[in-house]
Amino acid sequence: MASSVFLFLVGFLVFLVAAEGVGGGGRVDMSVMEQEELFGLFEVMGSLLEDPNWAQMHPLPCTDTPWPGVECEVGQETETPIFHVTKIHVGPDILTPPCKSSAQISPSLLKLPYLKTLSLINCFTKSSVSLSKTLFGSLSSLENLVLESNPSLSGQIPSTLSNITSLKVLCLLQNSLNGEIPKEIGRLVNLQQIDISYNNLSGSIPEEIGGLKSLSILDLSWNSLQGMVPYSMGNLQFLEKIDLSWNRLQGRIPSDLGKLKRLVLLDLSYNSLKGPIHENLSGLQQLQYLIMEGNPINTGIPSFIGELMKLTVLSFSGCGLTGPIPSTISNLQNLTALSLDNNSLNGTVPKELGTLPNINTLNLSQNQLYGELLFPEDFFIRLGQRLDTRGNKGLSINQQPQNKKTSTRFPATNKTLSEDHQDDDSQNMKPTLCNGNLSSNTHGLHQNFWLHSSLQARDNLS
């Protein structure tokens, strides 16, 4: 009954809009919107929003009565300009709560053939919603699909998404999606960003992902993906970010990843990846973040690490590393955080580490290091409790800083880089991709960073 009343009101509003455009000759002026498209927009918004008066308040959403989450463009297909809806964004930056508890994705989206961006954030929190194979395979103009933080959005990622060849940004993060990543995703040759992190995806990463030649950002973290990291990723020459952390991946890191000359971030932490790490990764000369913690690497620190001159964050916590710490790490003058804790490293600590000019976090705890820690006094003072050397029975400090508050021999806490999120650059640096305001620079990493709570999410994963 309620839906019938809504449709009647919509029809009446469309009639009014058309009537306003009747000129002296009795011809309807269609310079505002096509009736079918306007009708479709009203239906879509009615299926999402709590406000039953939205259509009445916004009868001309592209001109006289705009709404901040709807954007339009003027089409050029006719002599008389007509407005078309090109973006729908509903999120907490516009409304609180963004959507009604019974919100659904309306099939009337198909009445918006010029829609380029669909962004629904924190909309589906109670009502059960899934991605329709028919609907999401038919939005032929769509470039940006953002469905984020929707706990009741479940089901599989439809393989028909591959029909939307115009798609550039696919962000399906923090939902309850399950099943496997469809291999057909490799057909999206214009895709530049994928973020489907924080879901319940299983199965392997399809080899077909190597067909995404325009891809710059790939984030599949916090799922239950298994199998090996595909060698085909080495074909993605535009990649700047790979985040596959917190999955169940096995095997070795593909040597072909060393071909990714633009890669800035490589996060493979908390999987079951083994060593040795191939020396071909020395080709990653733009790499700034290498995060490997929580993998059974069980070898020495790769000899090429000192050649990755742009590294700022390097984490090998809990990787079963053996052997000495190479002095060549001191070549990494941009390094701000180094985490080698919870391994089986032995030998003395290279004094050259004390010359690193930008480092502010150094964790060497829980190893088998010995000898004197020959760092300058100002190094101890600068790092304070962000220098952790505990759990190395044979390790001593050659001098105690005069400022006792900065003493690092017995720090007040025993946190690794993965646990102390106030200082955890390896987590803070992850870019926000899908906030409804998509950057036009799709090949560049965004400058806004977000903080993931690894400990809380770790509990949710188990």
ZIKA-V882332 format. One record per residue. RES is the residue in one small letter. PHI is phi in degrees with one decimal (999 if undefined). Layout:
{{RES & PHI} {RES & PHI}}
This chain:
{{m & 999} {a & -62.9} {s & -66.9} {s & -65.3} {v & -62.1} {f & -61.6} {l & -64.3} {f & -63.2} {l & -62.8} {v & -61.6} {g & -61.2} {f & -64.6} {l & -65.2} {v & -60.2} {f & -61.4} {l & -62.9} {v & -60.1} {a & -67.0} {a & -63.6} {e & -62.9} {g & -93.1} {v & -73.4} {g & -88.9} {g & -61.5} {g & -87.9} {g & 82.3} {r & -92.3} {v & -74.0} {d & -85.9} {m & -96.2} {s & -73.0} {v & -88.8} {m & -150.1} {e & -71.8} {q & -60.9} {e & -60.5} {e & -70.5} {l & -63.0} {f & -58.2} {g & -63.8} {l & -61.3} {f & -59.4} {e & -67.3} {v & -62.3} {m & -67.1} {g & -65.7} {s & -79.5} {l & -107.5} {l & -93.8} {e & -74.3} {d & -70.8} {p & -74.1} {n & -102.4} {w & -58.7} {a & -63.4} {q & -68.6} {m & -80.3} {h & -131.4} {p & -68.8} {l & -124.3} {p & -67.4} {c & -95.3} {t & -134.7} {d & -74.8} {t & -126.6} {p & -74.2} {w & -132.3} {p & -61.2} {g & -94.2} {v & -117.0} {e & -124.1} {c & -132.2} {e & -133.7} {v & -86.6} {g & -79.1} {q & -117.5} {e & -79.5} {t & -130.0} {e & -65.8} {t & -91.3} {p & -60.0} {i & -128.1} {f & -80.4} {h & -127.3} {v & -73.0} {t & -116.8} {k & -147.7} {i & -125.7} {h & -129.3} {v & -127.1} {g & -163.7} {p & -66.3} {d & -75.6} {i & -113.1} {l & -136.3} {t & -133.8} {p & -71.6} {p & -64.4} {c & -131.2} {k & -74.7} {s & -65.9} {s & -99.4} {a & -57.8} {q & -138.0} {i & -92.9} {s & -77.0} {p & -65.6} {s & -68.4} {l & -55.5} {l & -68.3} {k & -85.4} {l & -115.1} {p & -69.4} {y & -104.4} {l & -65.7} {k & -104.0} {t & -130.6} {l & -123.1} {s & -131.6} {l & -124.5} {i & -118.2} {n & 58.1} {c & -95.6} {f & -105.6} {t & -108.8} {k & -129.7} {s & -75.0} {s & -73.1} {v & -134.1} {s & -134.5} {l & -93.8} {s & -68.8} {k & -61.3} {t & -68.3} {l & -64.1} {f & -82.0} {g & -102.2} {s & -121.1} {l & -84.6} {s & -67.4} {s & -97.9} {l & -65.9} {e & -114.0} {n & -129.3} {l & -117.5} {v & -124.8} {l & -125.1} {e & -129.1} {s & 57.8} {n & -120.9} {p & -63.4} {s & -98.1} {l & -87.5} {s & -129.8} {g & 89.5} {q & -94.2} {i & -76.0} {p & -67.3} {s & -65.9} {t & -69.3} {l & -55.6} {s & -64.8} {n & -73.1} {i & -87.4} {t & -69.0} {s & -81.4} {l & -63.9} {k & -112.7} {v & -127.7} {l & -123.8} {c & -121.7} {l & -123.9} {l & -83.4} {q & 58.2} {n & -120.3} {s & -124.0} {l & -69.0} {n & -134.5} {g & 82.5} {e & -100.1} {i & -72.8} {p & -64.2} {k & -65.4} {e & -65.1} {i & -59.4} {g & -65.1} {r & -82.4} {l & -81.5} {v & -68.6} {n & -95.7} {l & -66.9} {q & -113.3} {q & -138.6} {i & -125.9} {d & -137.0} {i & -123.2} {s & -73.9} {y & 57.3} {n & -132.2} {n & -120.5} {l & -71.7} {s & -131.6} {g & 78.9} {s & -100.5} {i & -77.7} {p & -65.6} {e & -58.5} {e & -62.0} {i & -62.7} {g & -68.8} {g & -86.5} {l & -85.0} {k & -65.6} {s & -97.5} {l & -68.8} {s & -114.8} {i & -133.4} {l & -130.2} {d & -128.1} {l & -117.9} {s & -69.0} {w & 57.9} {n & -131.7} {s & -127.1} {l & -70.3} {q & -122.8} {g & 82.1} {m & -102.2} {v & -70.5} {p & -63.0} {y & -63.9} {s & -63.7} {m & -61.1} {g & -65.4} {n & -85.7} {l & -89.8} {q & -69.2} {f & -94.2} {l & -60.7} {e & -113.3} {k & -136.9} {i & -125.1} {d & -128.0} {l & -117.2} {s & -67.8} {w & 56.8} {n & -129.0} {r & -128.0} {l & -71.2} {q & -128.7} {g & 82.5} {r & -104.1} {i & -71.9} {p & -59.3} {s & -64.5} {d & -67.1} {l & -62.0} {g & -65.6} {k & -82.0} {l & -83.0} {k & -69.5} {r & -102.2} {l & -64.5} {v & -106.7} {l & -129.0} {l & -132.4} {d & -117.9} {l & -117.2} {s & -65.9} {y & 55.8} {n & -127.3} {s & -125.7} {l & -78.0} {k & -112.4} {g & -94.2} {p & -76.7} {i & -87.1} {h & -65.1} {e & -67.3} {n & -61.1} {l & -68.3} {s & -65.5} {g & -75.5} {l & -83.9} {q & -77.1} {q & -98.8} {l & -66.8} {q & -112.0} {y & -129.0} {l & -121.0} {i & -122.7} {m & -118.1} {e & -57.0} {g & 76.6} {n & -119.5} {p & -80.4} {i & -63.1} {n & 55.1} {t & -138.9} {g & -76.0} {i & -63.1} {p & -53.7} {s & -66.8} {f & -82.5} {i & -53.0} {g & -67.7} {e & -94.1} {l & -86.6} {m & -67.4} {k & -96.4} {l & -59.0} {t & -114.7} {v & -128.1} {l & -132.4} {s & -131.8} {f & -124.4} {s & -61.3} {g & 58.4} {c & -110.3} {g & 66.9} {l & -68.8} {t & -126.8} {g & 84.3} {p & -84.8} {i & -84.2} {p & -68.3} {s & -66.9} {t & -66.6} {i & -59.9} {s & -66.9} {n & -71.1} {l & -84.2} {q & -68.8} {n & -92.6} {l & -64.3} {t & -111.4} {a & -141.2} {l & -129.2} {s & -124.2} {l & -123.7} {d & -74.2} {n & 56.3} {n & -129.1} {s & -124.1} {l & -68.3} {n & -133.1} {g & 88.0} {t & -89.5} {v & -85.5} {p & -56.7} {k & -65.3} {e & -62.6} {l & -60.5} {g & -71.2} {t & -97.3} {l & -64.4} {p & -76.4} {n & -111.9} {i & -71.0} {n & -127.9} {t & -141.6} {l & -136.2} {n & -118.6} {l & -116.2} {s & -68.5} {q & 58.5} {n & -131.1} {q & -124.2} {l & -75.8} {y & -146.7} {g & 89.5} {e & -87.7} {l & -90.3} {l & -95.0} {f & -99.6} {p & -62.1} {e & -60.7} {d & -66.9} {f & -67.0} {f & -58.5} {i & -66.4} {r & -65.2} {l & -83.7} {g & 55.0} {q & -77.9} {r & -83.8} {l & -105.9} {d & -120.3} {t & -122.6} {r & -66.8} {g & 80.2} {n & -115.8} {k & -61.2} {g & -94.4} {l & -99.5} {s & -131.2} {i & -106.3} {n & -72.0} {q & -155.9} {q & -99.6} {p & -59.8} {q & -65.7} {n & -83.1} {k & -65.4} {k & -66.9} {t & -105.2} {s & -58.8} {t & -112.8} {r & -69.9} {f & -130.6} {p & -60.7} {a & -71.7} {t & -126.4} {n & -130.7} {k & -105.0} {t & -85.6} {l & -59.7} {s & -77.0} {e & -105.4} {d & -91.6} {h & -75.4} {q & -68.9} {d & -115.2} {d & -90.6} {d & -63.3} {s & -65.0} {q & -102.9} {n & -63.8} {m & -79.5} {k & -69.7} {p & -77.6} {t & -82.1} {l & -101.6} {c & -123.2} {n & -111.9} {g & 86.6} {n & -115.2} {l & -74.8} {s & -71.2} {s & -75.5} {n & -88.8} {t & -75.1} {h & -98.2} {g & -115.2} {l & -70.4} {h & -68.1} {q & -94.5} {n & -88.6} {f & -113.1} {w & -124.5} {l & -112.3} {h & -93.6} {s & -88.5} {s & -64.0} {l & -66.2} {q & -66.3} {a & -68.6} {r & -62.0} {d & -65.6} {n & -67.8} {l & -72.9} {s & -78.9}}
